[in-house]
Amino acid sequence: MEPSRDIKGLLAIMEALRQPETGCPWDVVQTFETIKPYTIEEAYEVADAIERGDMHDLCDELGDLLLQVVFHARMAEEAGEFAFGDVVEAVTRKMIRRHPHVFARSDADTPEAVKNQWDKIKQAEKAERQARRTDRGLSADGAASHLGSIQRSFPALVEALKLQERAAKVGFDWSEPEPILDKIEEEIGELREALREKDQAKVADELGDLIFAMVNIGRHVGADPEMALRGTNTKFRRRFAHIENELHAQGETLEAATLERMEDLWQAAKAIERQLT
């Protein structure tokens, strides 16, 4: 087996890995459920490579993500459900259908018109998908409701954002950011009360409400909450690394340093960042 630029090579590798007698013992026993966490992880690693602007890593991570698609398709083929070719055919059919302004006759000639057209086509596809599920005797699982097509498998911040965006389309939304800030303050007060009561279930519930409200303000001010938090995570990594480096340079350790000492170094890291911006 040799490396190849042809997708057939990757399909052949996966087929070999999944052979019960001669394949990889780990790959052979995997299922859709056991592979799912890796699929999500690989998607995040693609996003990370993009954020770092590392094209070499992006190429590598896109390959890892593609492998996940091939893996799932192979397991489905073994179960007699569908094969990789069916996945490709389905997505090409979908893209052609959703871009009539490119592949057929359409009056959509602005980004806004294209977006409206895309939404209408998706709604038609949603109805067709629901009809197929009904014909196969499968439960709708709430898919017929206005929020039903929002996947529960999304990361929580993404799911919250999409729920709010969908609700906003029928007018269930704040008209401006200011009332949302009032709501955030209200949720903070309720969280404080839950903490005073030492009711752990209520604390978790109020914390969820607070985070949901924070997602809402992000949506209204045009700051994607997932990306905003990832940016803060990166900033935290950078500043904490400064603490580690400074302590190491002075012969100190994290474990022995006091909170006050680490806070001083944290503030120093912030000061350095301000000077660089």
Buried (B, 14 or more C-beta within 10 A) or exposed (E): EEEEEEEEEBBEBBBEBBEEEEBEEEBEEBEEEEBEEBBBEBBEBBBBBBEEEEEEBBEEBBEBBEBBBBBBBBBBBEEEEBBBEEBEEEEEEEEEBBBBBEEEEEEBEEEEEBEEBBEEBBEEBBEEEBEEBEEEEEEEEEBEEEEBBBEEEBEEBBBBBBBBEBBBEEEEBBEEEEEBBEBBEEBBEBBEEBBEEEEEEBBEBBBBBBBBBBBBBBBBEEEBBBEBBBEEEEEEEEBBEBBBEBBEEEEBEEEEBEEEBBEBBBEBBEEEEEEEE
